[in-house]
Amino acid sequence: MTTEQRFVPPGSFLNKMKGLVEQKKQEQAVRENPPKQMPIVLGPRPGRNEPCPCGSGKKYKKCCLAKQAA
């Protein structure tokens, strides 16, 4: 055996290829059937004339409502 020839364990290349094929199959399955996303559920908003929930003592329309609109 010369120095250019090296022993490669049988199946190592095939194992790598099998792993890549499985990975590609999983990626394709995720692309075809993406996981379902849960909707964002927000709590009840305060009315315009109620006190602001931030604790400033101002009415909501004069405090945080203006900040949300901007």
PyMOL commands that set and color helices and strands:
alter all, ss='L'
color gray80, all
select helices_A, chain A and resi 12-32+60-62+64-69
alter helices_A, ss='H'
color red, helices_A
deselect
rebuild
show_as cartoon
